[in-house]
Amino acid sequence: MSHPHLFIYGAGAFGKEIRDIAQRANRLARTWNDIFFIDDFAAPGTWFGDTQSFSLASVLENFDTTSIEVVVAQGEPVHRETLHGKLTQYGIRLGRVVDPSAIVSPYACLGEGVVLTAFCSVAADAKVGNNVAVNVQAIIGHDVVVGDHTVISSMVNLGGGTRVGSASYIGMGSQIKEQLRIGDRSIVGMGSVLHHDLGDDLIALGNPARAMRKNETRRVFNKS
Ligand SMILES: CC(C)(COP(=O)(O)OP(=O)(O)OC[C@H]1O[C@@H](n2cnc3c(N)ncnc32)[C@H](O)[C@@H]1OP(=O)(O)O)[C@@H](O)C(=O)NCCC(=O)NCCS
């Protein structure tokens, strides 16, 4: 039986983590024929360890797009959204990379392009949107809804029934009280404890978390 190739879009730190997960998962249950990176900035033919990288243009030139799957390896939601837009524009299918140690309820729903890293959990009736990244040991409670392109960092706890919008970023170790609403393109700073709803385009910090300012730059990292 032939399997698709997996392309990990981004050969940076997150890309390397995703490669580990994909290799681990592939050893347990063969899902992909081969695993590659897409890196538009690396010189053609660059290898990262044992993994070859291609530009998106060379993938389109050299591979049949019906035989590939791609996941986005970016920690910045706005970049996730942009790359996702490119992939859909070219009709490229998104894959799903799930660490074998992740606990996913059979009643949960995972979108296309979702990445679940080690020891995270997704409870019953949760809906994780397209192109969402869930980091190590994050807990997605029952009935939680996570919007497209959002990043849930390591050790975040999203209480039951929470709704997080699209292209938002929940910083590491944050605790989100059950049933709360977090809007689109918002950031919850690391270690925050959120007790109230948070609207769109805001940055909230602290315990108890307060909305501090507008998320004008739409950047979590490297704002300069
Ligand atoms: C929320 C965040 C994006 C703000 O970044 P920033 O705009 O660059 O803010 P700064 O780091 O310049 O900090 C501004 C002020 O807010 C404070 N602050 C920043 N983040 C805070 C947080 N999470 N909780 C409490 N205070 C915080 C800083 O101490 C600083 O205070 P000061 O002016 O008195 O020195 C960032 O702190 C954050 O949480 N990033 C996510 C980190 C993460 O989850 N990383 C995972 C990597 S895998």
The ligand as an SDF file (V2000), in Angstrom:
LIG
                    3D

 48 50  0  0  0  0  0  0  0  0999 V2000
    2.6160   38.1670   26.5750 C   0  0  0  0  0  0  0  0  0  0  0  0
    3.9330   38.3480   25.8530 C   0  0  0  0  0  0  0  0  0  0  0  0
    3.7350   38.0390   24.3640 C   0  0  0  0  0  0  0  0  0  0  0  0
    4.3420   39.7970   26.0540 C   0  0  0  0  0  0  0  0  0  0  0  0
    5.5320   39.9980   25.3840 O   0  0  0  0  0  0  0  0  0  0  0  0
    6.1500   41.4910   25.2510 P   0  0  0  0  0  0  0  0  0  0  0  0
    5.1270   42.3930   24.6360 O   0  0  0  0  0  0  0  0  0  0  0  0
    7.4380   41.3240   24.5290 O   0  0  0  0  0  0  0  0  0  0  0  0
    6.2810   41.9720   26.6710 O   0  0  0  0  0  0  0  0  0  0  0  0
    7.6310   42.1800   27.4610 P   0  0  0  0  0  0  0  0  0  0  0  0
    8.3390   40.8640   27.5730 O   0  0  0  0  0  0  0  0  0  0  0  0
    8.3590   43.3130   26.8090 O   0  0  0  0  0  0  0  0  0  0  0  0
    7.1090   42.5990   28.8680 O   0  0  0  0  0  0  0  0  0  0  0  0
    6.4300   43.8110   29.1020 C   0  0  0  0  0  0  0  0  0  0  0  0
    6.1030   43.8580   30.5810 C   0  0  0  0  0  0  0  0  0  0  0  0
    5.0750   42.9100   30.8830 O   0  0  0  0  0  0  0  0  0  0  0  0
    5.5710   41.9360   31.8200 C   0  0  0  0  0  0  0  0  0  0  0  0
    5.0850   40.6360   31.3770 N   0  0  0  0  0  0  0  0  0  0  0  0
    5.3220   40.0940   30.1500 C   0  0  0  0  0  0  0  0  0  0  0  0
    4.7270   38.8820   30.0850 N   0  0  0  0  0  0  0  0  0  0  0  0
    4.1550   38.6720   31.2800 C   0  0  0  0  0  0  0  0  0  0  0  0
    3.4070   37.5950   31.8020 C   0  0  0  0  0  0  0  0  0  0  0  0
    3.1480   36.5110   31.0670 N   0  0  0  0  0  0  0  0  0  0  0  0
    2.9360   37.6980   33.0620 N   0  0  0  0  0  0  0  0  0  0  0  0
    3.2010   38.8130   33.8000 C   0  0  0  0  0  0  0  0  0  0  0  0
    3.8960   39.8610   33.3450 N   0  0  0  0  0  0  0  0  0  0  0  0
    4.3750   39.7930   32.1050 C   0  0  0  0  0  0  0  0  0  0  0  0
    7.0710   42.0250   31.7500 C   0  0  0  0  0  0  0  0  0  0  0  0
    7.6680   41.6120   32.9520 O   0  0  0  0  0  0  0  0  0  0  0  0
    7.2840   43.4760   31.4710 C   0  0  0  0  0  0  0  0  0  0  0  0
    7.1370   44.2020   32.6600 O   0  0  0  0  0  0  0  0  0  0  0  0
    8.0650   45.4750   32.9500 P   0  0  0  0  0  0  0  0  0  0  0  0
    7.7260   46.4720   31.8790 O   0  0  0  0  0  0  0  0  0  0  0  0
    7.6700   45.8850   34.3110 O   0  0  0  0  0  0  0  0  0  0  0  0
    9.4610   44.9860   32.8280 O   0  0  0  0  0  0  0  0  0  0  0  0
    5.0480   37.4130   26.3940 C   0  0  0  0  0  0  0  0  0  0  0  0
    5.4610   37.7930   27.6680 O   0  0  0  0  0  0  0  0  0  0  0  0
    4.5980   35.9750   26.4730 C   0  0  0  0  0  0  0  0  0  0  0  0
    3.9470   35.5070   27.4050 O   0  0  0  0  0  0  0  0  0  0  0  0
    4.9860   35.2210   25.4250 N   0  0  0  0  0  0  0  0  0  0  0  0
    4.6610   33.8260   25.2980 C   0  0  0  0  0  0  0  0  0  0  0  0
    5.7570   32.9560   25.9020 C   0  0  0  0  0  0  0  0  0  0  0  0
    5.5150   31.4970   25.6630 C   0  0  0  0  0  0  0  0  0  0  0  0
    4.4430   30.9630   25.9070 O   0  0  0  0  0  0  0  0  0  0  0  0
    6.5220   30.8400   25.1180 N   0  0  0  0  0  0  0  0  0  0  0  0
    6.4330   29.4750   24.7160 C   0  0  0  0  0  0  0  0  0  0  0  0
    7.6090   29.2270   23.8110 C   0  0  0  0  0  0  0  0  0  0  0  0
    7.6610   27.5680   23.2780 S   0  0  0  0  0  0  0  0  0  0  0  0
  1  2  1  0
  2  3  1  0
  2  4  1  0
  2 36  1  0
  4  5  1  0
  5  6  1  0
  6  7  2  0
  6  8  1  0
  6  9  1  0
  9 10  1  0
 10 11  2  0
 10 12  1  0
 10 13  1  0
 13 14  1  0
 14 15  1  0
 15 16  1  0
 15 30  1  0
 16 17  1  0
 17 18  1  0
 17 28  1  0
 18 19  1  0
 18 27  1  0
 19 20  2  0
 20 21  1  0
 21 22  1  0
 21 27  2  0
 22 23  1  0
 22 24  2  0
 24 25  1  0
 25 26  2  0
 26 27  1  0
 28 29  1  0
 28 30  1  0
 30 31  1  0
 31 32  1  0
 32 33  2  0
 32 34  1  0
 32 35  1  0
 36 37  1  0
 36 38  1  0
 38 39  2  0
 38 40  1  0
 40 41  1  0
 41 42  1  0
 42 43  1  0
 43 44  2  0
 43 45  1  0
 45 46  1  0
 46 47  1  0
 47 48  1  0
M  END
$$$$
